[in-house]
Amino acid sequence: MAEAFGVAAGVVGIASLGVQLVDSAKKIKDLSRTNRTAMADVQRLATTLETLDHLLQQLCANAQARQLKGCSERVHQMVSRHQI
């Protein structure tokens, strides 16, 4: 009788381990799927940031060109007023 309980306990233990392994496999699969989605999101964000960087560099270059042009025109006006 005690031997039967021991065998039954062993079967229950193995079944419990099987359930835990299946649950762990599902969690790993979900994590893998989430990781792939996250990597795609990171890639899209990186591309967006590269585009933003390029646009900001163009904006700064245009602003500097206009400032220099404005500065040059102001110097020219000062020179022509004072006949330097």
C-alpha positions as CSV (number, residue, x, y, z in Angstrom):
1,M,0.0,0.0,0.0
2,A,2.8,2.4,0.9
3,E,4.5,1.5,-2.3
4,A,1.4,2.5,-4.3
5,F,1.3,5.9,-2.6
6,G,5.0,6.3,-3.4
7,V,4.4,5.5,-7.1
8,A,1.4,7.8,-7.2
9,A,3.4,10.6,-5.6
10,G,6.2,10.1,-8.2
11,V,3.7,10.3,-11.1
12,V,2.1,13.5,-9.6
13,G,5.6,15.0,-9.2
14,I,6.5,14.1,-12.9
15,A,3.2,15.5,-14.1
16,S,3.8,18.7,-12.1
17,L,7.2,19.1,-13.6
18,G,5.8,18.6,-17.0
19,V,3.2,21.4,-16.4
20,Q,5.9,23.7,-15.2
21,L,8.1,23.0,-18.2
22,V,5.2,23.6,-20.6
23,D,4.4,26.9,-18.8
24,S,8.1,27.9,-19.0
25,A,8.2,27.1,-22.7
26,K,5.1,29.3,-23.3
27,K,6.7,32.2,-21.3
28,I,9.9,31.9,-23.3
29,K,7.9,31.9,-26.6
30,D,6.0,35.0,-25.5
31,L,9.2,36.7,-24.4
32,S,10.8,35.9,-27.8
33,R,7.8,37.4,-29.6
34,T,7.9,40.5,-27.4
35,N,11.6,40.8,-28.0
36,R,11.2,40.7,-31.8
37,T,8.5,43.3,-31.6
38,A,10.7,45.5,-29.3
39,M,13.6,45.2,-31.7
40,A,11.4,46.3,-34.6
41,D,10.3,49.3,-32.5
42,V,13.9,50.1,-31.6
43,Q,14.8,50.0,-35.3
44,R,12.0,52.3,-36.3
45,L,12.9,54.7,-33.5
46,A,16.6,54.7,-34.6
47,T,15.5,55.4,-38.2
48,T,13.3,58.3,-37.0
49,L,16.1,59.7,-34.9
50,E,18.5,59.6,-37.8
51,T,16.0,61.4,-40.0
52,L,15.4,64.0,-37.2
53,D,19.2,64.5,-36.9
54,H,19.5,65.0,-40.6
55,L,16.7,67.6,-40.6
56,L,18.1,69.4,-37.6
57,Q,21.6,69.6,-39.3
58,Q,20.0,71.1,-42.4
59,L,18.0,73.5,-40.3
60,C,21.2,74.6,-38.4
61,A,23.1,75.0,-41.7
62,N,20.3,77.1,-43.2
63,A,20.1,79.3,-40.0
64,Q,23.9,79.8,-40.0
65,A,23.8,80.7,-43.7
66,R,21.1,83.2,-43.2
67,Q,22.9,84.7,-40.1
68,L,26.1,85.1,-42.1
69,K,24.2,86.6,-45.0
70,G,22.4,89.0,-42.7
71,C,25.7,89.8,-40.9
72,S,27.4,90.5,-44.2
73,E,24.6,92.7,-45.3
74,R,24.7,94.7,-42.0
75,V,28.5,95.1,-42.4
76,H,28.0,96.3,-45.9
77,Q,25.4,98.8,-44.8
78,M,27.6,100.1,-42.0
79,V,30.5,100.5,-44.4
80,S,28.4,102.3,-46.9
81,R,27.0,104.7,-44.3
82,H,30.4,105.6,-42.8
83,Q,32.4,105.3,-46.0
84,I,35.0,103.2,-44.2
